[in-house]
């Protein structure tokens, strides 16, 4: 694309009072030979925008706007997808955060303008990706419990074709085995409503139900998922646009609980078994079919226990209250004891707890010690917390263990794969346990033909990684959304809501992908990574490091990018040592040019120069917020926004240092168990790569202190001056880069 | 015997019968079913430090079936009706009424957990019925001497200073007080109320 660049400098918001705008305009004209340079008092106003639009009519197609942060007014400065627009952050990051009419502030503004002009020159407007194969807008729902049924029903009602795959011979999941349900408004028992839901969903012409079926294989990506379903020995293939995984849960194995008598005494049952018994008829003693006059429910059986399930399954307290109510309805003289650690009634279910109390159930707060048998009846001993003594409840007809929920994805034993060379912890056969966040960990449900594994990576406790606290349905595989108890333990009303959300995300994915756009978090982004395969050395870094498993691999280890699976983070770009990956508007040479555009003063001028690579999700907004709050920091730092720290290619560090830049700071989001990084692994990878840079720096006789990685959360704006000035102190103490002036 | 054996083994048994007894015989007794053991009553009670069991614990013990401990506890006799608990209870349990109800029930069952409270209460009530009001000199006199001459004189001597101040400030009369106007009508009302039975039903 032949570029005609226009530079527009806004004088408003205090910019003209702090900077010499004419000098900036001169710079653009002299250093970059730009003809169209305009200034305006209020560029974001109607007049300002008209001014730019008029120039566009005259041929300007690369617009550099030196004004406010790119995070604001992006709707105002939108001139069409075929134009290149670069924003110079003169307001928040220059004028609002540095001394006005100061030489250093002016130099800062000049460098910012240089970098944007250079980027505008190198950038191309993205061309949306469209595969040659036909795109599908169908949705595959795996799992026919309440979450799966609701997702299928909602998607169908919205006009999308749905394939609903259920492994059992009937739909309904665990809810179908329930006698009653406790749901909003949580005042009394209600009917499960599952039969109506099943007939409504199966009856919808948009829904195709496959009972007794499972998913054998899924390959491709959003809008191009090729699915193979096997049912009764037959294979059905179809192409779908996105997937909702609602494969649910299994109860925790009560046989693993010592001292509670499960398996030893017939009258000790789990809450799941009690529910099944109640739904099939009267509640009777399993041992001799006798009357049930007293039952004790042991809550948190194997839950909130580091030896079993460390987490709370959120619904078991409500379930026991429900089951105690069954007993009272069957026989008002019967007594239920509920032995609990805490009484957890989620949502507004406290009302149901009150009802259970009014009904006369006895609540004991304590820790169970043992379950035994005496004279044909059961007894339970426990440490009663409120009485402060050990108690025994005798003459019980039944004991119910309220066990927790385990997601269907969690394997019984951790799978093993062949250990890579040099890995620690391999056993005698060279096999090593798979990490939970690997795609090889979870139980098979989707069978994805992805290089990074057949299932969704899991986070804690075997639940599929939900990617980010703000985006619950997201997983680490684009186009696949989890809903219901597979995602976390939840009760039926929540599972319904969850499913509706997941269906909406699935639809969103299809609609965006058909337009060649990315989904969360860079929703609407039309750029995608392109690979210059002639120089690929098959090192496999991109295929292994992509946080979303978006790149497949052939037998010769050549990467096979799948653009509809891509989230456009650029981690592959940062990983590639040969630098063959680039986006139309974001590439290694582009940022390299930006760095080279920075004016580095001579050593004797005593003005250090630091390049800060700032991630767009948390660190850049924190910087902006610090500017809005008029906080101030060293004017010697040049900020370059990057999509993710994972996209930082180490050559940029080499480029900076060889130009005489004194220090490089990487500012990004938190990683680890409670990660904030929108691309999951980006900042973690940046940190790991930096640790390898230290060696190179030493060989160049440069101090490793010059390169630093720092975690910045979006709310850490008040720490920005401290972080930046701290780094400047370190740079000042190691002294100027000896490569200056070379 | 079985109970003694269990106590020796250090295991208390849960017995639902006492709870049922309380629900049927104590004013508002069935409200304690709603107690969620939050402890706000115990924390608010200004007498909790001298009570043997806090109100929260009393309710828990009722549900656990500890009849002896509850009916012979000092706690139920120590309630001064300040209403701090009742006002704060998140489950709207009328704690004050239940505590008094338990005290009443305990006395009817033959327990006398705190003799002084019971004696004072009786004298107080007798005065109200007779005069329709309290005679500041007469009530303490009857209470002090209810246990005998010597204890009475001792107690009166202890509080002599306060008594003189009250006399000087005309808060107490040396001569007997007269009754209220309509003391007879009051007596008729009280007779009718006690004829209606507990809980006014």
Interface residues (C-beta under 8 A of the other chain):
Chain A: X335 X337 X343 X353 X354 X357 X358 X360 X362 X363 X364 X365 X381 X384 X386 X387 X389 X390 X391 X392 X393 X394
Chain B: X6 X10 X11 X12 X13 X14 X16 X19 X33 X34 X35 X36 X37 X56 X57 X60 X61 X63 X64 X91
